[in-house]
Protein backbone atom coordinates (compact mmCIF):
# COMPACT_ATOMS: atom_id res chain seq x y z
CA UNK A 1 0.00 0.00 0.00
CA UNK A 2 2.78 2.45 0.91
CA UNK A 3 4.59 1.59 -2.34
CA UNK A 4 1.46 2.35 -4.37
CA UNK A 5 1.00 5.77 -2.67
CA UNK A 6 4.65 6.71 -3.22
CA UNK A 7 4.55 5.53 -6.83
CA UNK A 8 1.38 7.57 -7.48
CA UNK A 9 2.95 10.61 -5.82
CA UNK A 10 6.13 10.13 -7.89
CA UNK A 11 4.10 9.95 -11.12
CA UNK A 12 2.05 13.02 -10.24
CA UNK A 13 5.17 15.01 -9.36
CA UNK A 14 6.95 13.88 -12.53
CA UNK A 15 3.98 14.89 -14.68
CA UNK A 16 3.72 18.29 -12.98
CA UNK A 17 7.43 19.03 -13.47
CA UNK A 18 7.32 17.88 -17.09
CA UNK A 19 4.29 20.06 -17.74
CA UNK A 20 5.83 23.04 -15.94
CA UNK A 21 9.13 22.96 -17.81
CA UNK A 22 7.67 22.13 -21.19
CA UNK A 23 5.19 25.03 -20.98
CA UNK A 24 7.57 27.70 -19.72
CA UNK A 25 10.69 27.03 -21.75
CA UNK A 26 9.57 28.95 -24.82
CA UNK A 27 12.52 31.32 -24.50
CA UNK A 28 14.97 30.86 -27.30
CA UNK A 29 18.55 32.01 -26.94
CA UNK A 30 19.22 35.30 -28.67
CA UNK A 31 22.25 35.27 -30.94
CA UNK A 32 24.85 37.96 -30.34
CA UNK A 33 23.41 39.55 -27.17
CA UNK A 34 24.57 43.13 -26.71
CA UNK A 35 27.49 43.42 -24.30
CA UNK A 36 27.58 47.18 -23.61
CA UNK A 37 24.07 47.34 -22.24
CA UNK A 38 24.71 50.33 -19.97
CA UNK A 39 25.55 52.47 -23.03
CA UNK A 40 22.47 51.13 -24.80
CA UNK A 41 20.27 52.09 -21.85
CA UNK A 42 21.85 55.57 -21.91
CA UNK A 43 21.06 55.74 -25.65
CA UNK A 44 17.39 55.18 -24.78
CA UNK A 45 17.55 57.69 -21.89
CA UNK A 46 18.81 60.34 -24.34
CA UNK A 47 15.52 59.95 -26.23
CA UNK A 48 13.62 61.31 -23.20
CA UNK A 49 10.89 63.68 -24.26
CA UNK A 50 8.24 64.09 -26.89
CA UNK A 51 8.45 63.16 -30.54
CA UNK A 52 6.05 63.41 -33.46
CA UNK A 53 5.57 61.36 -36.61
CA UNK A 54 4.26 63.07 -39.77
CA UNK A 55 3.13 61.72 -43.11
CA UNK A 56 1.34 58.58 -41.96
CA UNK A 57 -2.10 57.58 -43.23
CA UNK A 58 -3.46 58.05 -39.68
CA UNK A 59 -2.14 61.64 -39.70
CA UNK A 60 0.49 62.94 -37.28
CA UNK A 61 0.80 61.18 -33.95
CA UNK A 62 2.99 61.35 -30.88
CA UNK A 63 5.74 59.23 -29.39
CA UNK A 64 7.09 59.68 -25.89
CA UNK A 65 10.09 58.42 -23.91
CA UNK A 66 10.24 58.80 -20.14
CA UNK A 67 12.99 57.81 -17.69
CA UNK A 68 11.74 56.48 -14.36
CA UNK A 69 12.67 54.25 -11.40
CA UNK A 70 15.76 56.28 -10.46
CA UNK A 71 17.07 56.21 -14.02
CA UNK A 72 16.94 52.44 -14.47
CA UNK A 73 13.80 52.15 -16.64
CA UNK A 74 12.78 53.80 -19.91
CA UNK A 75 9.08 53.82 -20.78
CA UNK A 76 8.23 54.30 -24.45
CA UNK A 77 4.68 55.22 -25.44
CA UNK A 78 4.09 54.71 -29.16
CA UNK A 79 1.44 56.20 -31.41
CA UNK A 80 -0.05 58.52 -28.77
CA UNK A 81 -3.38 59.94 -29.78
CA UNK A 82 -4.39 56.94 -31.90
CA UNK A 83 -6.55 53.89 -31.16
CA UNK A 84 -3.40 51.76 -31.63
CA UNK A 85 -1.37 53.32 -28.81
CA UNK A 86 1.21 50.93 -27.32
CA UNK A 87 3.84 50.85 -24.54
CA UNK A 88 7.31 49.33 -24.25
CA UNK A 89 9.29 49.20 -21.00
CA UNK A 90 13.11 48.89 -21.25
CA UNK A 91 15.26 47.85 -18.29
CA UNK A 92 18.45 46.03 -17.33
CA UNK A 93 18.20 42.66 -15.61
CA UNK A 94 21.45 40.94 -14.59
CA UNK A 95 23.36 42.94 -17.22
CA UNK A 96 20.94 42.17 -20.07
CA UNK A 97 18.85 44.94 -21.62
CA UNK A 98 15.24 43.85 -22.08
CA UNK A 99 12.15 45.48 -23.52
CA UNK A 100 8.63 44.29 -22.75
CA UNK A 101 6.27 45.48 -25.47
CA UNK A 102 2.53 45.81 -24.84
CA UNK A 103 1.16 45.69 -28.38
CA UNK A 104 -2.02 46.84 -30.06
CA UNK A 105 -2.35 43.18 -31.11
CA UNK A 106 -2.89 42.45 -27.39
CA UNK A 107 0.30 40.38 -27.12
CA UNK A 108 3.45 41.08 -25.11
CA UNK A 109 6.74 40.11 -26.79
CA UNK A 110 9.85 40.21 -24.61
CA UNK A 111 12.79 41.75 -26.47
CA UNK A 112 16.53 41.47 -25.81
CA UNK A 113 19.14 43.98 -26.99
CA UNK A 114 21.46 42.38 -29.57
CA UNK A 115 24.54 43.35 -31.52
CA UNK A 116 23.57 44.96 -34.82
CA UNK A 117 25.27 44.83 -38.19
CA UNK A 118 24.05 48.38 -38.92
CA UNK A 119 26.23 51.27 -37.70
CA UNK A 120 24.48 53.35 -35.01
CA UNK A 121 21.56 50.91 -34.74
CA UNK A 122 20.20 49.87 -31.35
CA UNK A 123 18.50 46.57 -32.12
CA UNK A 124 16.19 44.37 -30.01
CA UNK A 125 14.96 40.87 -30.91
CA UNK A 126 12.16 38.77 -29.46
CA UNK A 127 13.63 36.09 -27.22
CA UNK A 128 10.78 33.64 -27.76
CA UNK A 129 8.47 34.86 -25.01
CA UNK A 130 5.29 36.38 -26.45
CA UNK A 131 2.65 36.65 -23.77
CA UNK A 132 -1.04 36.35 -24.59
CA UNK A 133 -0.51 34.23 -27.72
CA UNK A 134 -1.05 30.58 -28.49
CA UNK A 135 2.50 30.26 -29.82
CA UNK A 136 5.55 32.17 -30.99
CA UNK A 137 4.23 31.66 -34.54
CA UNK A 138 1.35 34.13 -34.00
CA UNK A 139 1.86 37.61 -35.50
CA UNK A 140 4.04 39.67 -33.16
CA UNK A 141 6.72 42.35 -33.09
CA UNK A 142 9.88 40.28 -33.36
CA UNK A 143 12.41 43.09 -33.60
CA UNK A 144 12.75 46.84 -33.20
CA UNK A 145 15.54 49.16 -34.37
CA UNK A 146 16.46 52.66 -33.20
CA UNK A 147 18.72 54.83 -35.33
CA UNK A 148 19.45 58.49 -34.47
CA UNK A 149 20.42 61.13 -37.00
CA UNK A 150 21.30 64.79 -36.42
CA UNK A 151 17.68 65.89 -36.86
CA UNK A 152 15.46 62.85 -36.31
CA UNK A 153 15.08 59.32 -35.03
CA UNK A 154 14.21 56.34 -37.21
CA UNK A 155 12.38 53.43 -35.65
CA UNK A 156 11.36 50.33 -37.52
CA UNK A 157 9.68 47.18 -36.28
CA UNK A 158 9.96 43.71 -37.76
CA UNK A 159 6.62 41.91 -37.57
CA UNK A 160 6.91 38.10 -37.69
CA UNK A 161 4.37 35.38 -38.34
CA UNK A 162 5.09 31.66 -38.65
CA UNK A 163 8.80 32.21 -37.99
CA UNK A 164 9.50 34.73 -40.77
CA UNK A 165 9.20 38.43 -41.55
CA UNK A 166 5.60 39.30 -42.47
CA UNK A 167 6.12 43.09 -42.81
CA UNK A 168 7.97 46.09 -41.39
CA UNK A 169 6.63 49.32 -39.97
CA UNK A 170 8.93 52.34 -40.36
CA UNK A 171 8.68 55.74 -38.71
CA UNK A 172 10.74 58.91 -38.75
CA UNK A 173 10.31 60.85 -35.51
CA UNK A 174 11.07 64.52 -34.85
CA UNK A 175 11.64 65.96 -31.38
CA UNK A 176 9.04 68.49 -30.18
CA UNK A 177 8.82 70.64 -27.02
CA UNK A 178 5.29 69.64 -26.06
CA UNK A 179 2.97 66.95 -27.22
CA UNK A 180 -0.60 67.80 -28.15
CA UNK A 181 -1.69 64.16 -28.61
CA UNK A 182 -2.13 63.15 -24.96
N, C-alpha and C positions, 0 to 999 in steps of 0.2 A: 504494500500500500504506500509506504513512504517513497519507494522507488518511483512509482507511478506519479505521485505528486511532484517530485523533483523533476522528473522527465517532462511533465506537462509545463512546469514553470520554466524549465530550460528552453523548451520549444517556443513558448510565448515570448520570452525575453529575446531569443534569437530572431524571431519574426519582427518584433518591435525594432530592434537595432538595425536589421536589414532594411526595413521600411524607412526608418529615420534617415539612414545614410544614403539610401538610394534616392530619396525625395529631396534632400537638401544639398546634394553635391552637383548642382547644375553649374557651378562656377567653373569656367574654363580658364586655364592660365593665359595671361596676356603676354604676347611676345614683346620683347624689348621694353619692359617697364621703364618709365622715366626715372633717372637717378637723382637729378637735381630738383627735387620736388619743392624745396623751400623757395627757390627762384621762380618756379612755376606758380606757386601760390602768390608770390609777390606780383607776378605778371597779372594775375586775376585781380589782386587788390588795386593795382594801378588803373583798372577799368572802372573803379568806383564812381558812381554818378549816373546821370541820365543820358540816354542815347535815343536817336530817332532813326527810323527806316522810312525812306521815301520810295515812290515808284513801284509799289506792290499793288496787286489787283484789289486788295482790301483797303487801299489808301495808306496814308502814313500811320505808323503805330510806334509805340514806345518800347524801350528796353531799359532795364535798370540793373545796376550792380551795387550791392551793399556789403560792407564789411562789418561783421558782428562777432560776438563771443570772444572779446578781447583780441581781435585781429586774427583769429584762427579759422574763421568760416567766411566764405563769400557766398552770398545769396544772389542768384541771377533770376530776374523776372523777365520773361520773354513775351513779346507780342501784347504788351499792356494796351488796354483799351479795345481789345478784340474778344470775341467769344472763344477764341482758341488760346487764351493766355495760359502760360506754363511757368514752372519754377524748377530751377536746378540749384542744389546745395553742394558746394565744393569744400572739402576739408581734408586734412592730413590724418591718417591713421597708421601708426607704427611706421612712419616714413614713406607711406604710399599716398599719393594724391588721388582722392576719389571724387566723383560727382554722382549725386543721386538725382535723376531727372524725373519730374512729375509731369507726365505728358498729357496733351489734349486727347490722346488715344486712350487715356485712363490706365496706362501701364507705367511702370517705374523701373527703367533700366539703370543699372549701376555701372558707372563708367570709371575707368582707370587711366591715369595719365601715362602716355607711352612716348617713346622716342619717335620723332617724325623725320621723314626724309626731306621735308620741305623746310627751307631756311626761314626762321622766324615764326614757325607754326607751333602753337600749343595744341596738342592732339590728345583726345580721349577716345578710348574704345570700350565697348560693352564687354564686361568680363563674364558674361553668361547668365548673370542674374537679371531677370526681367520680371519684376513683381506684377501681379494681377494679369498674367497671361497663362494660357494652357501650356505653352512651350516657348523655347527660345526661337522657334521658327515663325511665330506670329510677328506681324509688322511691328517694328520698334526702331527707335533711334539707336543705331549701333555705333556711331562715331560722331564726334563734333570737333571742329577745328576753329581756332582763333588765330587771326593774323592781323597785327597792327601795321598801319602805314602812318605817314606823317599827319594825315588829315582825317583818317577814318579807321574803322575796324571791320574786317571781313569775318563773318561767321558762316560756316556751312556745316550742315548735318547730313550724315549718311544714314538713310533709312533702309533697313534690311528686312527681307521676308524670305523664308525658306533657305536661310544661310547665304544669301547673296544680295548685292546692292539692288534695291528696287527703284530708288530715285534719290536725288539730293535736293535739299533746300538751301539756297544761298541768299545771304543778306549783306548789304553794306550799311554800316551804322555810322552816324555822325553824332559827336558829343553836343549836348545842349545844356543850357544853364538850369532850366526848369522843364518839367514834363507836364504837359497839359492832358495826358491820356489817363491819369489815375482816376 
